[in-house]
Each structure stands twice: as structure tokens, then as C-alpha cells.
Amino acid sequence: MKTTFAFVLLIAASLAAQEMSSPTQKQSAASHRADVEQHGDHAMGFSHARTTHHFLLYPDGGAIEATANDPADSESVQQMRTHLTHIAGMFADGNFSAPMFVHSQVPPGVPVMRKDRVYITYTFKDLPAGASVLIKSNNAEAIDAVHKFLQFQIDDHHTGDSGKIVSPSAQ
């Protein structure tokens, strides 16, 4: 009986502690999201508020897409194309300093993407209102790392992308 009472007390104390820490955790999450957006705007050279990002997972890798919310926003379109051209080159060289700056950490998958960079291609492509980087590999370890990296981007940028592996033609 004493053990049951002590267990109930322990659970109640744990729940109370979680309730007290929830505002701090929410504030911390909101602060992190604001930091990601601020760092992203600085690193990318274009505004999160004027653009939309998508991170897509494909069987052989995935894609990073950025488009202007207003297709007539030629300034954002050009800035995205410039940035993603640089990203394709940087990633191919194993340089992931931009996402590390944006997220204030090494994103999952990056160590393997660096190590296996000879097995991964990064292809820049213009989109009607933006740009994309297609990431491809035929190496299973590299593909898994790319998927982890892209899933992290989906989660940390709150894009709402499914994170499911789909065929590029299913877009």
C-alpha cells in the first residue's frame, strides 16, 4: 500500500513538474523557431515571410525547393536562385555551414553526407517562381543520410511536408 501511494505521489509530482515547465518549453520552441527564421533569412538572403520552402524525399534522395509566395516577386525569385545555386555547390564540396548556422547545430545526416559526398549529386534547377536542388544517390547509406537531413529540415522549418518517400513524378 505504501509503495502504491509513493508511486502515485511520484507520478503526480512528475506531472506537476511538466506543467510548470511547459511554458518554458513552449517559449524555448518559439524562440528556436524565430532564431531559425532569422538565421535563415540572413544565410539565404531572402525572406521566409515572402517565400515557401519544401523538402521532399525521393527513393534515390530528395529535393529542396523554394518558391516566391507572389510569382511576380522577381527579387525573391532571383535571391532564391542565387542561394540554391550556391547551396548545390557547397553541399557537393561537403560544406554544410549554412544549415549548421541556420539551425545552430549539425543537422542529422550531415556527417554521412560529408563522408559519402562522392556518391551524392546536387543539381540546381530553376522553377517558375523559384528554384530547387535535386539530391540524388545510388548509395543506400548516403540516401538514408539525405532522408534524415531533409526530414530534419521539414521538422525544424515547420513546412508541413509529409516526410514520406514519394516518386518525383507524384509531385
Order of alpha helices (4+ residues) and beta strands (2+ residues): alpha-beta-beta-alpha-alpha-alpha-beta-beta-alpha
